[in-house]
């Protein structure tokens, strides 16, 4: 295994650690976690959207002339998958606890697994591209851990079961995705890697703009716009510094 694998795998382990810290905080410091989770969500959204539009998308367009098609496909895939999980499955579940807790957990688990694959793709494009993607993705793992744990509690699970199920679904799946996908991603040529990068960018735009920001808008905080602007500024600063 090359150096890119170990860097990507380390990034995925870091993401799993941040997710676990979110679960830990909401488990032991519930009031603080709920009070500040919106700021983490806004900051992460600012980073993800900025990194996608200013670096990942232009990079993928340079690598593959059909990248716009894959960009749209990545966004639509995440959109329809989340619609299926949150609307189709939940609306038809006869067990309300299952719908509230376990079904969203499966969706988050799949999303975290895809995150691990994105680490493999972006670090194979370049270390800089991987670092930029990691910045936004790692930041959104913290509130994701909180959300997973809270949903499982609302679904009627005990604190012990909710903690370990949230850890398994939201944290462990990320390094697992990197581990499984690396050998495949490492053998791709430049155009196909560009296509996968565009798919990843579409997924990240969805996570930032369509998934995270509406959540923040539902629970507004006084400095949420400041947090969003901070995320944008950090992403822009890093991109300009690496240009």
PEPE-V581142 format. One record per residue. OMEGA is omega in radians with two decimals (* if undefined). Layout:
BEGIN
OMEGA
OMEGA
END
This chain:
BEGIN
-3.07
-3.11
-3.14
3.12
-3.07
3.10
3.12
-3.14
3.10
3.10
3.14
3.08
3.07
3.11
3.11
3.11
3.12
3.07
3.14
3.12
3.07
3.09
-3.13
-3.10
-3.11
3.12
-3.05
-3.13
-2.98
-3.07
-3.14
-3.12
3.14
-3.10
-3.02
-3.08
3.14
3.14
3.09
-3.13
-3.13
3.14
3.14
3.12
3.12
3.13
-3.06
-3.11
-3.12
3.13
-3.12
-3.05
-3.04
-3.10
-3.02
-3.11
3.09
3.13
-3.14
3.10
3.12
-3.08
-3.07
-3.08
3.12
-3.10
3.13
3.12
-3.13
3.07
3.11
-3.14
3.12
3.12
-3.09
3.11
3.14
3.14
-3.08
3.09
3.14
3.06
3.14
-3.10
-3.01
-3.08
-3.01
-3.08
-3.07
-3.11
-3.07
3.12
3.11
-3.14
-3.05
3.11
3.11
-3.11
-3.07
-3.01
-2.95
-3.12
3.04
3.11
3.11
3.10
3.11
3.10
3.10
3.12
3.14
3.07
3.09
3.06
3.12
3.09
3.13
3.06
3.12
-3.09
-3.02
3.12
3.04
3.04
3.05
3.11
-3.12
3.11
3.12
3.14
3.13
3.12
-3.13
-3.10
-3.12
-3.08
-3.14
-3.13
-3.11
3.11
-3.10
3.09
3.11
3.07
3.12
-3.11
-3.12
-3.11
-3.10
3.13
3.12
3.06
3.12
3.09
3.04
3.13
3.07
3.12
-3.13
-3.12
3.13
-3.14
-3.04
3.08
3.09
3.12
-3.11
-3.05
-3.00
-3.06
-3.03
-3.08
-3.10
3.07
3.09
3.10
3.10
-3.10
-3.09
-3.00
-2.95
-3.07
3.10
-3.08
-3.07
-3.08
-3.06
3.05
-3.02
-3.14
-3.13
3.08
3.07
3.10
3.13
3.08
3.10
3.05
3.13
-3.14
3.09
3.11
-3.11
3.06
3.10
-3.11
-3.08
-2.98
-3.02
-3.07
-3.04
-3.05
3.08
3.08
3.13
-3.13
3.11
3.14
-3.04
3.04
-3.01
-3.06
-3.11
3.11
3.08
3.11
3.09
3.11
3.09
3.10
3.10
-3.10
3.13
-3.14
-3.14
3.14
-3.14
-3.13
3.11
3.13
-3.13
-3.09
*
END
